[in-house]
Amino acid sequence: ASAVAHLIFRPLTGSLLWNTVRLTVAVTVACAVIGTGAAWCVERTDLPGRRAWAVPVVVPLAIPDFVVSFGWHSLWTWAQGFRGAVIVMTLAVYPLVYLPVAASLRSADPGQEEVARSLGSGRVRTFARITLGQAKGAILGGSLLVALVLLAEYGAFELLGFQTFTTEIFTEFNLSFSVPAACALSLVLVALSLLVLAGEGLARGRGQAARLGAGAQRVSPPLRLGRATWPAVAAVAALVLLALGVPVAAGFYWIFAGGTPSVTLGTVSMLNAAWHTAAYGVAAGVIDTLAALPVALLAIRHTSRVRRLLERSTYLVLAMPGVVIGFALAYFTERYAAGAGYQTAPLLVICYAIMFFPLALTGVKAAIARAPASLDEMSRSLGLGRLATLRRVTLRLAGPGLAAAFCLVFLSVVTELTATLLLIPTGMQTLATQFWQYETDGSYAQAAPFALVMIAIAAVPSYVLGRFFDRSASARTTTG
């Protein structure tokens, strides 16, 4: 205990804590304002082309934060330190607030706003007290996710020269070889993450944001912006340009600056890295989807306090940043397994499976919930056993959701950096680590194609997500 206390209670820890807290507060507040404002413009106003804006506004969420950081710091030297970290991380993670707030505003009861206006409340006061009040839970929930992402981020802060717990843990373990110091800082980081995760209850809220009465759900008519129309369009366009346009423009700029030789040199390494990335992603996706299936079945079909506790305990991994999970596995193999498995593909896949299991469980639970239990009971009444019912009824109905869970894990593996740098087998590279190697060597022209490939891969789920929201909104409008 005295050794741990000596390593924790030192000036370096205080400096890291100050950097982490002030950055988390600044970025979380900025994301709450930007994400809420963008969601309100797209969902509740007559913003020109608002359904089309729903797609590019969410694309930055899937782009790796270190790629966004590369786009900014490689073009402008002033995008460094605390200022650069605030700008880059705000542009990279504001969709975490936008998505839940957009969903909340879309399903909120318009009657509450109408009653407030009929009682003499102005537009501004109605927006502040009713509209934001209805979306309060979504805003707090998205803000908590932003804070967790910030605590776990490494690559963006390393490129911007901003020191946080993640950058120092990586330095202590991988460069200074100071395992006790890395362990002590990991304890502090996990404690901070658990405190943030414990705030999830605040996001639930006790009020009801949806309609209260029976009957068909009404759709709130779009609010006319009037003179504010074109300023709103300019603001949304500027947001998309800064968050998405800068990384893409930086990639093409460095490719043209490097010329044909840079692209030719990177082709072989890109194919090799893409192959390893795909193999690791497929393996982790299959493991997580299969492992999440029994947990989801217990949580949905056979609920009880013990089974609910089992299911919820798996989400504690969200409080463990990738650098901590990767470091823990590396330390375990060195300390208790005589180095067996360290820097091997199976250990890296296990690390991915641990990190992204909550993502798979969320998708699989949603898929199982969409398969009515009554069909399982009917199948059993017709003489089919449990396994046959699971295979022929439940899994068929839940198939699209299971595929979505697999894809979510796969795409998370594609853009994972920190744990991969710690555990990747010697002589092998993924898209993220090969990009990182070129970038840290100052070879921006070779790094740029990898950045663009990861952006292209990341844009696919974001496009699907945006189109899903668009179709859902259109269907509700038609029904109303």
N, C-alpha and C positions, 0 to 999 in steps of 0.2 A: 504493500500500500504506500509506503514512504517513497519507493522508487517511482511509482505512478504519479503520486502527488508532485514530486520534484519535476517530472517531465511535463505535467499539465500546467501547474501554476508557475509560469515563467513569462517574461515579457513577450516572447514570440506568440504564445497562445493568445494573449490579450490583443496583440496587433491583428492576428488572424480573425479573432472574434469580432473586432471592430469593423474590419473590411467586409466580413461576411454579413453582419447584421445591417450595416448601412446600405450595402448593395442590395440585399434582399428587400429592405423597406422601400428603397427608391424604385426598383424595377417592379415590385408588386403593385405599388400605387400607380405607376405609369401604365402598367398592363391593365389594371382595373379601369382606369379612365379611358384608355384607347379601345380596349376590347368592348366595353359597355357602349361607348359612343358609336363604334362601327356597327355593332349588333343592332342598335336602335335605328340607325340610318337605313340599314339593309332590310330590317324586318318590319318597321313601324312607320316608315315615311314613303313618300312617292319619289324617292331618289331615282333618277333616270338609269335604267338598266340594272336595277337593284338585284334581280335574280341572277344576272350575269356576274355581279360583284361577289356573290356568295362563294364562288369557286376560288378566285385568286386571293381572296382575303384569308383563307385557311391554309393555302399551300405552304407558307413559311413554317407552319407547325412541324411538318415532316422533314424539312431540310435540316441536316445536322447543324448544331449551333457553331461548331468549329468551322464549318464551311461559310456560314454567314460572317463569322469573325475574320476569316481569310479574305473575303471580299472587301471588307472595310479597311483592315489594317494594311493590306498589300497595296492599296491605292492612296491612302492618306495617312501620313505619319502622326497626325493629331489624334487619330482614333486609337488611343492607348490608355492604359491605366483605368482609373475609376470612371472617367467620362466615357471612354470607349466601351467599357463593360456595360454601363447603363444603356447606351444606345444599342449595342449589338444584342444584348439579351432581351431588351424590351421588344425589338423588332422580331426576334426569333420565337418568343413564347407568348406574345399577346393573344394568339388564337386559343390558348388554354382558357382564357376568360371569355373570348368571343363566342365559342361554341356553346357552352352551357347557358350563357345569357341569351343568345339567339333562340335557343330552344325554349327557354323560359318565357321570353317575350312572345313567342309564337303561340304558346298554349295558355297564356294568361287570360283572365276573364276581363273583357273590355267593359263590362258593366260597372266595375268599380271606378274606372276613369270617368264614365258617363255620369255616374252619380255625383262624383266630386265636382265635375264641371257644372252640373245642374244646381249645385249648392253654392255656386259663386266662386269656386276656386279657379285661378288662372292657369294658363298652360304650364308655366314654369313651376308653380307650386304643385300642380297635379303630377307633373313629371317627377319632381323631387320626392313627394310623399307617397304617391300611388305606384307609378311605373317602376321607380327604383326600389320601392318597398316590395313589390311583387318579385323582382329579380334579385333581391338581397341574398337569398340562399345560393343562387347560381354564381353571383359575383364573389361571395366568400369562398365557395368551393373551387372556382377557377383560380382564385388568388392563392389558396393553399397548394394547389398543384404547381403554380409558378414558383412558390417558395421551395418546394421539394426539388424541382428541377435545378434551381439555382444552387442549392446545397450540394447537388450531385455533379455539377458541371466541372469539367477539367480542361478540355481542349481549348475552348474559347478564351478562358482566363489565362492560360499559358501563352497563347499567341498574343494577347493584349498586354502581357506583362503585369497582370493584376494578381496579387498573392492571396489565396484563400486556403481553407483547410485541405481541399482536394489537391491543389497544386503542391502544397507542402508535404502531404502524405506521400504522394508519388515521388517527390524529390528525396525524401528521407529513406524510402524503401529501395527505389530503383537506382538512385545516383549516389546517395551518401551511405547506403547499406546500414542505416540505423534503424533496426527493427523495433526496439523499445519505443523510440520517439514516434515512429509511424503508428504503433499500437495505441499510444496515449492520445495522439491527435484523432485517431479513428474513434475512440470512445467519446470524445467531445463532439465530433461530427454526428455520430449516431444519436447522441443525446439531443442535439439540436433538431435533428430530423424527426425524432419521436415527439418532441414538443410541438413541432409544426403539424405532424400527423394527428396528434391528439386534438387539434383544433377542428377536426372534421365535424364534430358535433355542432359547432357554431354555425356551420354552413347549412345545416338541415332546416333551421327555422321552425317556428311553431305555427305560423300563420299559413293560410292556404292561398296560393297564388292562382289557382285554377278556378274555373267556373264553379258556382255553388249549387245551382238549381238543376233540375232534370231537363231532358230534352237535348236537341242537337247543339253542338258547340258553335258559337258565333265567332266570326272572324272580324277582328277590329279593322275598320277601314283605314287605309294609309293616310297619315297626317301630311297635309300639304306644307311643303317647305317654303314656298313663295320666293321671296328675295334670297333666302338662304340656300336655294337649290344648287347653284353653281359653286358657291364656297364649299358646300358639303361634298359635291362631286370632286372638287379639287383636293379636299382633305383625304377622301378615300383613295383617290388615285395616287396621291403622294405617299400614303401609307404602303400601298402595294408596290410602288416604285422603289421605295427605300428598303422594304423588307425582302422583296423578291428580285427587283431589277438590279440592285447593286451586286449581289453575289453572281448572278448570271452574267452581267456585263463584265465583271472582273475576270470571270473564267475565260470569256472570249477575248478579252483584251490581252491576257497573258499568253493565250494560245497564238494569237497573231504576232505578239511581240517575240515569241520564241521561234516562230516559223515552222516549216515542215520537219526539221530534225527533231524538235522537241516532241512533236506528235508521234513520229516514227519510233523514237526511243521509248515512249511510254506505252506503245501498243502491246508489246510482249508482256511487260509487267502488269498491264491492266487485265489482259486475258487470264494470266495466272492468278492475280488477286481476285478477279471476278469468280473464277472457279472455286477457290477456297472459301470465298464469302458465301456463295450459293450452297456449298456443301455444309458449312457450319449452320447456315440459316435453316436449311431443310431439316437437318438432324435436330436442332433445338426446337423447331416448330412442331415436328412429329412428337417428340418427347413431351413437350408442354401440353399439346392438345390431348394426347392420350392420358397424361397424368391428371389433367383438369377434369376429364369426363366423370370419373367416379366421385370426385369432390362435388362437382356441380349436381350430379344425380342425388347425392345425399342432401345437399342444401335445398333442392327444389322438390324432390319427390318424397323424401323421408326426413322432414325437418324435425329437429329437437334441439334442446339447449346445447348439448355436447356437440352435436354435428354442426350447429351454427357456429360454435366457438372454434371448431376445427377449420371451418371454411374461412372465418374472419381472420384467424391467426396467420393464414397464408399471406394476407395483405401487409403484414409487418415488414416484409422484404422491401416494400416501397420506401421505408425509412432507412434503408441501407444503400447508400450510393455505390455505384459500380466499382469505384476504386477500393472501397472497404471490402466488398464481396470478393473481388479478385485478389486483394492482398490477403484476406483470411484463408482462401484456398491455397495460395502460394505458401503462406506461413505453415499451414497444416501439413502440406506435403513435405516441406523441408524439415519440420520439427518432429513429426510423428510417422512419416512414411519413408524416411531416408532419401527423400528427393524423388521417389517413384511417382511418375505421373506429371511432375512439374514441366511446364512448357510442352505439353502434349495436346493433341487434338481432343481426346476424350475429356480432359479436365477443362478445356476451354468451352466445350459444348455443355458440360455440367454447369459451368458458371453462367452461361447464357440462359440455360433452363431455369436456374434459380432466380436470376434477375428478372426475367420476363414472364414467369409463371402467373403473377397476378393479372397481366394483360390477357393471357390465354384463358384464365378462369372467368374473367369478366365476359369475354365473348362466348365461351361455352355455356355459362349460366343463362345468358340471354337466349341462346339457341335452344337449350332444354326447356326454358320457360315458354317458348313459342310452340312446343309440341304438347298438345293437350293431354293431360293425364287420363282423361276419359277414353281416349283411343287405346292407351295401354291396357286399361281395364277391359275394354271390349275384346282386345286381342287375347288377353288371358282367359276370358270367358269362352272363347272359341277353341280353347285347347292348346294354344301356343305357350311354351315355357318362357321363363324370364329372359334367357339369352336370345331366344328366337324373337321375342317381342322387342327387345332392345335393338337387335340387328335389323328387323324388317319394318319396324314402326318408328321407334324413337329416333334412331340414327338417320333414317331417311328424311324425317321431318326436320331434324336439326342439322342436316348436312350443310346447307349454305352458311349457317352460323359457325359451324366447326371449321369450314374452309376460311372464313373471315378471321377466326382466332389464329389459325395457322399463319395466314398472311401477315397479321399484325406482329406476331413474334418474328417472322422472317424479316420483315422490314426493319424491325428494331435491331436485329443482329447486323443488318447491312450498315447501319449508321453508328454502331457502338464503337467507342474508341478506347476509353480508359482501361477497363478490365482486359481488353484485347491486347493492349500494349504490355500488360504485366504477364499474360499467360500464353500468348501466341507461340506456337512451336518455332524453334530456330530455323531460319531460312525460308519461312512462309510469310505471306502478307495477305491482308484483306484490302478491300478498297479503301477503308478508313485508315489503316496503318500505313499503306503505301503512299496515300496522299500526305499523311503526317510526316513521313520520312522525307519526301521531296520538299515539303513546306519548311520544315526545320532546317534543311540544308540550304534554304534560299533558292531552290529551283522552282520558282513560281510557274514557269512555263510547263514543266513536267507535272506539277501538282494540279494545274487548272483542269485538264481533261477528267481527272478523277473527281474533282468537285462537280463538274457538269454532269457526269454520269450519276453520281449520288443524288443530285437535284432532280434529274429525270426520273430516277427510280422512285424518289420520294413524292413526286408530283402525282403519280398514279392513284394512290389511296386518297390523297387530298381531293383530286378531281371527282372520284367516286363518292366521297363523303359530301362534297358540295352539291353534286347532282342529286344525291339522296335527299338532302334537305330541300332542294328545289322541287323535286317531285312531291315530297310530303306536303310542302306549303301549297303547291298547285292543287293537289288533291283536296286539301282542306278548303281552299278557296272555292273550288268547283262544287264541293258538297254543300258549303254554306250558301 
